[in-house]
Amino acid sequence: MSANQRIRRVIIAGGGTAGWMAAAAIARTMGRTVEVTLVESDAIGTIGVGESTIPPLVTYNRLLGINEAEFMRATQATFKLGIAFDGWKEPGRSYFHSFGLTGKDHWAAGFQHFWMYGRENGHPQLYDDYCLELVAALKNKFAHLPEERMNYAYQLDSGLYAKFLRAMAEGDGTTRIEGKIAEVQLDGESGDIAALLLVSGERVEGDLFLDCTGFRALLIEGALHAGFDDWTHYLPCDSAIAIQTESVRSAVPYTRAMAHDAGWQWRIPLQHRTGNGLVYCSRYLDREAALERLLGNIEGRTLTQPNFLRFAAGARRRQWHRNCIAVGLSGGFMEPLESTSIHLIQRAVLRLIRMMPLGEISARDIDEFNEQQFTDMLQIRDFLVLHYKVTERRDSPFWRYCSSMEIPDTLHQKIELFRETGRVFRKNEELFAENSWVQVMMGQGITPRTYHPIAEKLRDEELARLLKGIRDDVTRTVASLPDHAAYVAHYCGSARVDAAA
């Protein structure tokens, strides 16, 4: 593309959650300055298991002007306050990673230091007791609170979310073309993507292309060979089976991640059904045994046939290469343990909008985009690896491998810093804040050896008053909250829909 040509035609290859999140955001934000065209085929299925999300999606929807109750009704969503981890530290032990803050931090030291000092001085209450979202989740309570005091995300039907966004994107001018991609055609002079040739013979030309073709990565890898960093030595799970079941109990405001001897299982309660899945390492568990294990640990009648998935944890080395940007699974995947897949779609889309070229694509923009996106993925990778590495489980070959495996230096530093000093530092606006690291590291079994000396500044009565005041506020607030399922029914409930919708 020459310097005097404008970026007019944005072509999105592939639909699903990634494609329609991108189309909806670009069409609404950029308006008539660009033409958005999405190419997808009804004959090609989507992964469709990204049902558990994290709080930044609340912000994403607000940026697009989406009415929350309408969105939740359309996607059969429930609220999510965190994840319950069963059996990760050791079989029979559980902990909770919430989306909230625990206690009150001092600018010099996090609340965990005051809590540890309190434990040494006659205040044996659990760290969990000081977190509003955590206590509310375990008591199945939820409500929107003044000043956005309750941090939350959603548990949703990703297929219905894509359908909701499609209607929105098309309403804002996005053109959808039905068809399979037969060939990605490159410009012989520049090496950029010039057009998508469909099986029908139709040729779809564009200036900027978004690869939302999932694991196939038809554009970014198939045509442009951007390269892939394989992280399976850190994240050995490479397979998953997903299945949907009838709801047999009221939906709770959290997702469950239940460890087993070769991986873990998820359970995600929506309004109209429950999402289930087994994540495992095929070196230690074969497909038939994995399916048997999943079917033996679900509740309610199955509504779908099992969906078998294979993946390799890792990231595309260049998320933006030439005039192509990878969005979603085409850019990499690190398993669904902390519900980050939809978040990475969101980050890529918003980052692209901030760097949308006017004319010739800037190499500086490409470099900056790639550095930021790859940094996001490295930081998320480290947080996921933490769950596997820091464990007291030695009951199977899988867990013995995880506990003894080499880990990135960045993660080793974070773990040992916390182990020795109780400190956690958030870097470069990384996704998971200090309290997330504290909850998971302590939940997995790390007890810091020391605390910050500023905690000793408090006299006994001041410490007692501080800790009791926080606990009492949490207890009082949770007691005033309605039941989660009742709140959902009142706020955004709808008639049950067909699970295949």
N, C-alpha and C positions, 0 to 999 in steps of 0.2 A: 504494500500500500504506500502510495506517495504521500509526502508531507502535507499536500494541499487537499487530500481526500479526507472526508469525515467518517467516523464510525457511525454508520447508520443502521446496519443490519446485524442484529444479534441473533445468532442461531443456537438454539438449545437442542442438543441431541439426547433424546431420552426423556421420559416423563417421571412418574413416581414421585416420591417425596422431594428428591433433590431437584428434579426438573421443574416441578411446579412451585417449589419454594423460590427458585431463582426467577422464574417467569413472573410470579406475583410481585416480588420485590422490585425487579427492574422496571416492569411496566408501570407500577404505581409510583415509583420514585422518579424515573426518568421521563415519564409521560411521552409526548410526541417527539422528543429529541432523538429517540431511536425506535426502530421497528423490531419487535420481538416475535420470533417464530419458533415454535417448539415442534420437533419431529418425534413422534413415538408410534409404536405399533401395538394395537390391542392384542396381537398374537404373542407378544413377548411379556411374560410376567415380571412383576417386580418382587424384590426381596420381601418387603412388606412386614417386617417384624420389629421395626423401630418404634415400639409403643411406649417406652418409658423415656421421659425427657428430664432436663435440668432447668433451673430458673431463668437462664438467659432467653429461653423461648418466650417467656412472658414479655420481655422487652421487645423481642423481634415482632411479635404480634401487635404490640402497641405502636411500634414504628410504622407499621402498615395500616394503622387505623382499624384493626379488627376488633369487633365487639366480642368480649371474652365469653359471655354467656351463649351467644349465637355460635361461636366457634366450638365451644365445649358440647353444645347440644348436637351440632352437626357431626362431631367426631366421637360422640359417646364417651367423652372424657371424664375422668375423675381427677381429684387433686393429688399431688404427691409431695410429701414433706421429707422424703429421704429413702434410704435403702436399709433393710434389715439383713445383716450378714449372718447366716447360720452355719456354724461348723468350720469357719475359716481359720480361726486361731487353733482350735482343736475340736473334734467331734463333741457335740452336745453343748457347746458354748456359742453364744450369740452376742453381737453388738450392733449398734445402729449408727449409720453415717447420715446425719441430718443436714438440711440446707440452712439451718439457722446458725446464729452465733451462740456461744456458750458463755454465760456469765457476762462480766464487763471487763474489757481489756484496759490496761493502763498504757499510756503511750510508750513506756519503757519496757513493758513486759505483758505478755498475753495472760488471760485469766487463769490458764493452767498452772502458772507459777503460784498464784494465790491459793488455788485449790490444793496444790501439793503441800504448801506450807500449812494449810488448814488441816489436812489429813494427819500431819505430824503433831497437831495441837488440839486433838479432841473433836474434830469435825469429820466424821467418817462417811458422810453422804457421798453418793456416786457423782461422778462428773456429769453424767446424763441428767441429773436432777436440776441442773442449772440452764438447760436448753429448752426454750418454749416449744420449738418445732418437734423436738424429739419426744418430749412428754406428751404433746398433743397427738402425735402419730400413734404412739403405743396405746393411747386411750381412745383411738379412733375418733378424734375430734378435729373440727376444722371450721374456720370462718375467715372472711376478709376482715382485717383489723385496721383501725385508724393508723395513719402514717406508715402504711405498708409494713407493719411490724412483723407479719407472718411471711416468711420467705417460702415460696412454693414453686412447683412445676406441675406438669400434667402427665397423666397416664392416658394414652389416646390410641385410637385406631388410625395407623399411619396411612392406610389406604383411603379412609374417609377424609383424612387431612389433605391428601393430595387432591381428592375430588373437590373439597371446599376451596382450595387454593386455585384450582383450575377455573372454577366459576368466577372467582375474583379476577384472575389474570385475563381471562377472555373478556370480562366486562371492562377491563382497562385497555383493551386493544390487542392483546396477544393473539396471534394466529396459530392454530394447531393444524399440523399436517399429519395425516394418518399414513404410515408406511414404514417398511423395514429399510434400513440402510444397507445398500449393497456394496458401496465403495466410498472411501473418503478420498476426495481428489485434491491433490496438492498443486500449488502454483509452481510451474517448472522453473521459474526464475528466482522467486523469493524463498520457496520451500514452505511457505505458509499454507494453511488449509484454504482452498478456494471454494469448495462446494461439497455437499453431500449428494451422492447419486443414490436414488432409491430403487428398490427392486422394480417398481412400476415404470422406471425410466425417467421419472421426474428428477430434475436437478435443482437443488436448493443452495443458492449462492449466499455468501455472507461475508461480513468484515471481521466479526469476532465470534468465536465458537465456544460454547460451554459443553464439556463432555460430562453428561449425566447418564452414561450407559452402564453404570454399575461396575461390577468386577471385570466385565469384558474390556472396559477402557478403550473403546474402539478408536477414539481420536487421539487422546494424549499418549497412549502407548502403542496401539495398533498401527497408527499412521505416523506419529511423530517420535516414538521410541524415547520417551522422557526418562525412563529408568525407574527402578523400584528398589528401595531399601528394605530388605527382609528382616523382620524383628522376631521371628518365631523362636529364636534361641532365648529370648526374654519372655515371650508370651506364647507358650507351646500349644495352647488350644487351637485347633485348626478345623473344627467341625461343629455343627450345631443342627439340632432338629427342633422345629417349631410346630406347635399345634394349639388350636383354640378349643376351649371347653365352655360349657354352660356355667354360669355363675351359680354357686350353691350357698353363698353367704353374702352378707352386705360387703360392699367394696371398702377396703381399708385405704387410708391415705399414704400408702407406701408400697414399694416394690420389694419382693423378697429375692435374695440371692443365696441359694442353699448349696453349699459345697458338697461334693461327693468325691470318691477316691480317684477320679480321673478328670475333674473339672468342677462344674457347678450347674445349677438349674435355676431358671427364673420363673417367677409367678407375678403377673401384672393384672390387677383387677380393674376392668372398665365397667361402664354402666350396664352394658348388654352381654358381656362375656368376660372370660379370663384368658389372658395370653400366657402360654407356657412354652418353655424351651429348655433343652439340655445342651450345654456347651461342653465340649470334651476334646481331649487329645487322642487322635486316632492311633498313636503309638501304644497307648495303654488301654484303649477300649474300642472294640469294633462296632460297626454300625448297628448290627442286629441287637447286640447287648445294650447299646445306648438307647435304642428305641424301646426295648423291654423295660429298661430302667425308668425312662420318662413316663411311659404308660402306667407303670406301677406306682407313680408318685404324683398323679394329677387328681383333681377333684371335679366331679361332674361329667356329664356325657360329652364325648368329643364332637365337635362341630365341623372339623376340617380333617382332611388327610394330612399326615405328617409332611412337612416341608424340609427336605434335607439340604443342608448348605455346607459347602467347603470354602475355606478362606485361608489366606496367609496374612498374619499380622505384619503390618509395615506401612510405608508411605512412599508415594511417588516422589522421586528426587526433585523434579521440577513440577510444581502444581500449575504454574503458568509457563507455557512453552510456546514460543512464537505467538500466534494469534488464537491460542486455545487455552482454556482454563478448566482444570479438573474440579468438579464439584461432587461431593459425596463419595461413594465407594470407589469411583474411578481414581480418586486421589489417595486412597489408602483406607485401611480398616484396622481397628485395634480391639475387636470384640466388644460386646455390649455391656460389659460389667458395670461401668459407671454411666451408662446411657449418654455417651458422647457423640454418637453418629449424627444425629440431627443437629446437634450443636456445631459440629464441624462444617456441615452444609451451610448453616446460618453464618458462620464466621467467614467462609469463602465468599458467599454472596454479598454480604455487607462490605467486606474488604474490596471486592471488585467494584462495587458501586462507588466507593470512595476514590478508587483509582481509575474510574472509567475514562478511557482516552477520548480526546476530541478528534484528533486526526491520527497521525502516525503513532504507533504504540511505542512508548518509552521503555528502553531497556532498563532504566532506573526503576520504573514502576514494577516491571517484571521481577527484578532482583529483590525489591522491597517486599512485594507480595509473597514471593517464595520464601524469603527469610522469615517473615511473620507467620506464615501458614505452617512451615516446617517446625518452627519453634513451638507453636501451639501443640503440634502432634508429638514432639519430643517430650514436652512437659506432661501431656496426658499419658503418654506411654509410661513414663516413670511412675506416675500415680497408680496406674494399673498394675505394673510389675510389683509395686509395694505389697499388694494384697497376696500375691503368690510367694514372694520371697520371705517376708516376715511372718512366719507361722511356726507353731509348735507341732504341726502334724508331721509324722514320720510313718504313717500307717499304710502307705502304698508307694509303689515306685514313682508315680506321678509326683506326689508331694515330697518325696525324698529328692527328686530331681530339682523341684522348684526351690526347696530350702537351701540347696547346695550350689545352685547355678550362679555364674558370674553375673553381675548387674552393672548398669552404666555408672560411671564415676559420679555423675550428677546426683543420682539416687543414693548412692553409698554415702555421699557427703550429707545429704538431708537426713538420712536415717541415723547416722552416727552423731550428728550435731544434736538431734533431738534426744538420743539415748544418753548423751553425756551432759547436756545442759538444759533440756526441755524447750529449746528454742526452735522456732520455725520461721523462715523468711520467705515471703512471696516475691517472685522476681518477674519482671517484664509483663506485668498484668496477667500472669498465668491464671488459668481457669479456676483451679482449686485453691481456695484461700487457706489461711493458716489453720482455721478451725477444722476444715476437712482433713488436713494432714494429721492434726492432733487426734481427732476421733478415730481415724483408721489406724494410726500407729499404736495408740493405746489399746484399741479394740483387738488388734492383732497380737498384742502381748508385750509391747515395749513400755517399760516404766522408767522415766528419766531418773538419772542418778542425783541430780541437783536441781535447784530452782533459782530464780533470780533473787538476789539479796534484797531487792526493794520490797518483797513481800514481808520481810521481817520488820519493816518500818511500822506496820500496823500493830497497835496494842491488842491484847487478847479480846477486849470488849469491842474494839473497832472491827477486827476480823470476824468475830461472831455476828455482829450486826450486818456487815457486808454480805456474808454468805447466807444468813437467814433471810435477809431482805430480798435477795435474788430468788431464792427457792420459794419464798412465800408469794412473790409476784408471779412466778411461773405457775404455781399451784392454783392461785386465785384466777388467773387468766384462763387456764385450761378448764377449770370448773365452770366457767361462764360460757364456754364454747358449745355449740350444738354438735350432735352426732354427724360425722362426715357424710355418710350416705344420705341422711335426711337433708343436710345442707345442699348436697349436689342435686337431689330431687327437686328441691324448691328453687334453686338458682338456675339450673340448666338441664333439668331432667327432661326426657322425651320418651315417647313410646319406644318399646324395644324394637330393634331393627334386625333384619336378617343378617346373620353373621357373615354371609358372603357378599354383602353390599360393598 
